[in-house]
Amino acid sequence: MPGNVSKNAKREGAKVLTSRWGGAIKMKSVFENGKLRHFAICEKSGNTARKAKDLM
């Protein structure tokens, strides 16, 4: 491991979540109406949901 890495940063690599349509799930953030909203989007079908779990 390189240098001093915090215990929370010791990950083998981000797990790629796959949706029920077979595409990768990415998290996006949008700033609207003075609030930061996070949502998940399927790269293959373009479907969006509030949580990544809803696309699985």
Distance bins in CASP14 RR format, pairs under 12 A and 6 or more apart:
PFRMAT RR
TARGET T0000
AUTHOR 0000-0000-0000
RMODE 2
METHOD distances of the structure
MODEL  1
1 7 0 0 0 0 0 1 0 0 0 0 0
1 9 0 0 0 0 1 0 0 0 0 0 0
1 10 1 0 0 1 0 0 0 0 0 0 0
1 11 0 0 0 0 0 1 0 0 0 0 0
1 12 0 0 0 0 0 1 0 0 0 0 0
2 9 0 0 0 0 0 1 0 0 0 0 0
2 10 0 0 0 0 0 1 0 0 0 0 0
3 9 0 0 0 0 0 1 0 0 0 0 0
3 10 0 0 0 0 0 1 0 0 0 0 0
4 10 0 0 0 0 0 1 0 0 0 0 0
5 11 0 0 0 0 1 0 0 0 0 0 0
14 24 0 0 0 0 0 1 0 0 0 0 0
14 25 0 0 0 0 0 1 0 0 0 0 0
14 26 0 0 0 0 0 1 0 0 0 0 0
14 27 0 0 0 0 0 1 0 0 0 0 0
15 24 0 0 0 0 0 1 0 0 0 0 0
15 25 0 0 0 0 0 1 0 0 0 0 0
15 52 0 0 0 0 0 1 0 0 0 0 0
16 22 0 0 0 0 0 1 0 0 0 0 0
16 23 0 0 0 0 1 0 0 0 0 0 0
16 24 1 0 1 0 0 0 0 0 0 0 0
16 25 0 0 0 0 1 0 0 0 0 0 0
16 26 0 0 0 0 1 0 0 0 0 0 0
16 43 0 0 0 0 0 1 0 0 0 0 0
16 52 0 0 0 0 0 1 0 0 0 0 0
17 23 0 0 0 0 1 0 0 0 0 0 0
17 24 1 0 0 1 0 0 0 0 0 0 0
17 25 1 0 1 0 0 0 0 0 0 0 0
17 26 0 0 0 0 1 0 0 0 0 0 0
17 27 0 0 0 0 1 0 0 0 0 0 0
17 40 0 0 0 0 1 0 0 0 0 0 0
17 41 0 0 0 0 0 1 0 0 0 0 0
17 42 0 0 0 0 1 0 0 0 0 0 0
17 43 0 0 0 0 0 1 0 0 0 0 0
17 49 0 0 0 0 0 1 0 0 0 0 0
17 51 0 0 0 0 0 1 0 0 0 0 0
17 52 1 0 1 0 0 0 0 0 0 0 0
17 53 0 0 0 0 1 0 0 0 0 0 0
17 54 0 0 0 0 0 1 0 0 0 0 0
17 55 0 0 0 0 1 0 0 0 0 0 0
17 56 1 0 0 1 0 0 0 0 0 0 0
18 24 1 0 0 1 0 0 0 0 0 0 0
18 25 1 0 0 1 0 0 0 0 0 0 0
18 26 0 0 0 0 0 1 0 0 0 0 0
18 40 0 0 0 0 0 1 0 0 0 0 0
18 42 0 0 0 0 1 0 0 0 0 0 0
18 43 0 0 0 0 1 0 0 0 0 0 0
18 44 0 0 0 0 1 0 0 0 0 0 0
18 45 0 0 0 0 0 1 0 0 0 0 0
18 52 0 0 0 0 0 1 0 0 0 0 0
18 55 0 0 0 0 1 0 0 0 0 0 0
18 56 1 0 0 1 0 0 0 0 0 0 0
19 25 1 0 1 0 0 0 0 0 0 0 0
19 26 0 0 0 0 0 1 0 0 0 0 0
19 40 0 0 0 0 1 0 0 0 0 0 0
19 41 0 0 0 0 1 0 0 0 0 0 0
19 42 1 0 1 0 0 0 0 0 0 0 0
19 43 0 0 0 0 1 0 0 0 0 0 0
19 44 1 0 0 1 0 0 0 0 0 0 0
19 45 1 0 0 1 0 0 0 0 0 0 0
19 46 0 0 0 0 1 0 0 0 0 0 0
19 47 1 0 0 1 0 0 0 0 0 0 0
19 48 0 0 0 0 0 1 0 0 0 0 0
19 49 0 0 0 0 1 0 0 0 0 0 0
19 52 0 0 0 0 1 0 0 0 0 0 0
19 53 0 0 0 0 0 1 0 0 0 0 0
19 54 0 0 0 0 1 0 0 0 0 0 0
19 55 1 0 1 0 0 0 0 0 0 0 0
19 56 1 0 0 1 0 0 0 0 0 0 0
20 42 0 0 0 0 1 0 0 0 0 0 0
20 44 0 0 0 0 0 1 0 0 0 0 0
20 45 0 0 0 0 1 0 0 0 0 0 0
20 47 0 0 0 0 1 0 0 0 0 0 0
20 49 0 0 0 0 0 1 0 0 0 0 0
20 52 0 0 0 0 0 1 0 0 0 0 0
20 53 0 0 0 0 0 1 0 0 0 0 0
20 54 0 0 0 0 0 1 0 0 0 0 0
20 55 1 0 0 1 0 0 0 0 0 0 0
20 56 1 0 0 1 0 0 0 0 0 0 0
21 41 0 0 0 0 0 1 0 0 0 0 0
21 42 1 0 1 0 0 0 0 0 0 0 0
21 43 0 0 0 0 1 0 0 0 0 0 0
21 44 1 0 1 0 0 0 0 0 0 0 0
21 45 1 0 1 0 0 0 0 0 0 0 0
21 46 0 0 0 0 1 0 0 0 0 0 0
21 47 1 0 0 1 0 0 0 0 0 0 0
21 49 0 0 0 0 0 1 0 0 0 0 0
21 55 0 0 0 0 1 0 0 0 0 0 0
21 56 0 0 0 0 0 1 0 0 0 0 0
22 42 1 0 0 1 0 0 0 0 0 0 0
22 43 0 0 0 0 1 0 0 0 0 0 0
22 44 1 0 1 0 0 0 0 0 0 0 0
22 45 0 0 0 0 1 0 0 0 0 0 0
22 46 0 0 0 0 0 1 0 0 0 0 0
22 47 0 0 0 0 0 1 0 0 0 0 0
22 55 0 0 0 0 1 0 0 0 0 0 0
22 56 0 0 0 0 0 1 0 0 0 0 0
23 40 0 0 0 0 0 1 0 0 0 0 0
23 41 0 0 0 0 0 1 0 0 0 0 0
23 42 1 0 1 0 0 0 0 0 0 0 0
23 43 1 0 1 0 0 0 0 0 0 0 0
23 44 1 1 0 0 0 0 0 0 0 0 0
23 45 1 0 0 1 0 0 0 0 0 0 0
23 46 0 0 0 0 1 0 0 0 0 0 0
23 47 0 0 0 0 1 0 0 0 0 0 0
23 52 0 0 0 0 0 1 0 0 0 0 0
23 55 0 0 0 0 1 0 0 0 0 0 0
23 56 0 0 0 0 0 1 0 0 0 0 0
24 40 0 0 0 0 0 1 0 0 0 0 0
24 41 0 0 0 0 1 0 0 0 0 0 0
24 42 1 0 0 1 0 0 0 0 0 0 0
24 43 1 0 1 0 0 0 0 0 0 0 0
24 44 1 0 0 1 0 0 0 0 0 0 0
24 45 0 0 0 0 0 1 0 0 0 0 0
24 46 0 0 0 0 0 1 0 0 0 0 0
24 52 0 0 0 0 0 1 0 0 0 0 0
24 55 0 0 0 0 0 1 0 0 0 0 0
24 56 0 0 0 0 0 1 0 0 0 0 0
25 39 0 0 0 0 0 1 0 0 0 0 0
25 40 1 0 1 0 0 0 0 0 0 0 0
25 41 1 0 0 1 0 0 0 0 0 0 0
25 42 1 0 1 0 0 0 0 0 0 0 0
25 43 1 0 0 1 0 0 0 0 0 0 0
25 44 0 0 0 0 1 0 0 0 0 0 0
25 45 0 0 0 0 0 1 0 0 0 0 0
25 46 0 0 0 0 0 1 0 0 0 0 0
25 47 0 0 0 0 1 0 0 0 0 0 0
25 48 0 0 0 0 0 1 0 0 0 0 0
25 49 0 0 0 0 1 0 0 0 0 0 0
25 51 0 0 0 0 1 0 0 0 0 0 0
25 52 1 0 1 0 0 0 0 0 0 0 0
25 53 0 0 0 0 1 0 0 0 0 0 0
25 54 0 0 0 0 1 0 0 0 0 0 0
25 55 1 0 1 0 0 0 0 0 0 0 0
25 56 1 0 0 1 0 0 0 0 0 0 0
26 38 0 0 0 0 0 1 0 0 0 0 0
26 39 0 0 0 0 1 0 0 0 0 0 0
26 40 1 0 0 1 0 0 0 0 0 0 0
26 41 1 0 1 0 0 0 0 0 0 0 0
26 42 0 0 0 0 1 0 0 0 0 0 0
26 43 1 0 0 1 0 0 0 0 0 0 0
26 44 0 0 0 0 0 1 0 0 0 0 0
26 46 0 0 0 0 0 1 0 0 0 0 0
26 47 0 0 0 0 0 1 0 0 0 0 0
26 48 0 0 0 0 0 1 0 0 0 0 0
26 49 0 0 0 0 0 1 0 0 0 0 0
26 52 0 0 0 0 1 0 0 0 0 0 0
26 55 0 0 0 0 0 1 0 0 0 0 0
27 37 0 0 0 0 0 1 0 0 0 0 0
27 38 1 0 0 1 0 0 0 0 0 0 0
27 39 1 0 0 1 0 0 0 0 0 0 0
27 40 1 0 1 0 0 0 0 0 0 0 0
27 41 1 0 0 1 0 0 0 0 0 0 0
27 42 0 0 0 0 0 1 0 0 0 0 0
27 43 0 0 0 0 0 1 0 0 0 0 0
27 48 0 0 0 0 0 1 0 0 0 0 0
27 49 0 0 0 0 0 1 0 0 0 0 0
27 50 0 0 0 0 0 1 0 0 0 0 0
27 51 0 0 0 0 1 0 0 0 0 0 0
27 52 1 0 0 1 0 0 0 0 0 0 0
27 53 0 0 0 0 0 1 0 0 0 0 0
27 55 0 0 0 0 0 1 0 0 0 0 0
28 36 0 0 0 0 0 1 0 0 0 0 0
28 37 0 0 0 0 1 0 0 0 0 0 0
28 38 1 0 0 1 0 0 0 0 0 0 0
28 39 1 0 1 0 0 0 0 0 0 0 0
28 40 1 0 0 1 0 0 0 0 0 0 0
28 41 1 0 1 0 0 0 0 0 0 0 0
28 42 0 0 0 0 0 1 0 0 0 0 0
28 43 0 0 0 0 0 1 0 0 0 0 0
28 46 0 0 0 0 0 1 0 0 0 0 0
28 48 0 0 0 0 1 0 0 0 0 0 0
28 49 0 0 0 0 0 1 0 0 0 0 0
28 50 0 0 0 0 0 1 0 0 0 0 0
28 52 0 0 0 0 0 1 0 0 0 0 0
29 35 0 0 0 0 0 1 0 0 0 0 0
29 36 1 0 1 0 0 0 0 0 0 0 0
29 37 1 0 0 1 0 0 0 0 0 0 0
29 38 1 0 1 0 0 0 0 0 0 0 0
29 39 1 0 0 1 0 0 0 0 0 0 0
29 40 0 0 0 0 0 1 0 0 0 0 0
29 41 0 0 0 0 0 1 0 0 0 0 0
30 36 1 0 0 1 0 0 0 0 0 0 0
30 37 1 0 1 0 0 0 0 0 0 0 0
30 38 0 0 0 0 1 0 0 0 0 0 0
30 39 1 0 0 1 0 0 0 0 0 0 0
30 41 0 0 0 0 0 1 0 0 0 0 0
30 48 0 0 0 0 0 1 0 0 0 0 0
31 37 1 0 0 1 0 0 0 0 0 0 0
31 38 0 0 0 0 0 1 0 0 0 0 0
32 38 0 0 0 0 0 1 0 0 0 0 0
32 39 0 0 0 0 0 1 0 0 0 0 0
37 48 0 0 0 0 0 1 0 0 0 0 0
37 50 0 0 0 0 1 0 0 0 0 0 0
38 48 0 0 0 0 0 1 0 0 0 0 0
38 49 0 0 0 0 0 1 0 0 0 0 0
38 50 1 0 0 1 0 0 0 0 0 0 0
38 51 0 0 0 0 1 0 0 0 0 0 0
38 52 0 0 0 0 1 0 0 0 0 0 0
39 46 0 0 0 0 0 1 0 0 0 0 0
39 47 0 0 0 0 0 1 0 0 0 0 0
39 48 1 0 1 0 0 0 0 0 0 0 0
39 49 1 0 0 1 0 0 0 0 0 0 0
39 50 1 0 1 0 0 0 0 0 0 0 0
39 51 0 0 0 0 1 0 0 0 0 0 0
39 52 0 0 0 0 1 0 0 0 0 0 0
39 54 0 0 0 0 1 0 0 0 0 0 0
39 55 0 0 0 0 0 1 0 0 0 0 0
40 46 0 0 0 0 0 1 0 0 0 0 0
40 47 0 0 0 0 1 0 0 0 0 0 0
40 48 1 0 0 1 0 0 0 0 0 0 0
40 49 1 0 1 0 0 0 0 0 0 0 0
40 50 1 0 0 1 0 0 0 0 0 0 0
40 51 1 0 0 1 0 0 0 0 0 0 0
40 52 1 0 1 0 0 0 0 0 0 0 0
40 53 0 0 0 0 1 0 0 0 0 0 0
40 54 1 0 0 1 0 0 0 0 0 0 0
40 55 1 0 1 0 0 0 0 0 0 0 0
40 56 0 0 0 0 1 0 0 0 0 0 0
41 47 1 0 0 1 0 0 0 0 0 0 0
41 48 1 0 1 0 0 0 0 0 0 0 0
41 49 0 0 0 0 1 0 0 0 0 0 0
41 50 0 0 0 0 0 1 0 0 0 0 0
41 51 0 0 0 0 0 1 0 0 0 0 0
41 52 0 0 0 0 1 0 0 0 0 0 0
41 54 0 0 0 0 0 1 0 0 0 0 0
41 55 0 0 0 0 1 0 0 0 0 0 0
42 48 1 0 0 1 0 0 0 0 0 0 0
42 49 0 0 0 0 1 0 0 0 0 0 0
42 52 0 0 0 0 1 0 0 0 0 0 0
42 54 0 0 0 0 0 1 0 0 0 0 0
42 55 1 0 1 0 0 0 0 0 0 0 0
42 56 0 0 0 0 1 0 0 0 0 0 0
43 55 0 0 0 0 0 1 0 0 0 0 0
44 55 0 0 0 0 0 1 0 0 0 0 0
45 55 0 0 0 0 1 0 0 0 0 0 0
46 55 0 0 0 0 1 0 0 0 0 0 0
47 54 0 0 0 0 1 0 0 0 0 0 0
47 55 1 0 0 1 0 0 0 0 0 0 0
47 56 0 0 0 0 0 1 0 0 0 0 0
48 54 0 0 0 0 1 0 0 0 0 0 0
48 55 0 0 0 0 1 0 0 0 0 0 0
49 55 1 0 1 0 0 0 0 0 0 0 0
49 56 0 0 0 0 1 0 0 0 0 0 0
END
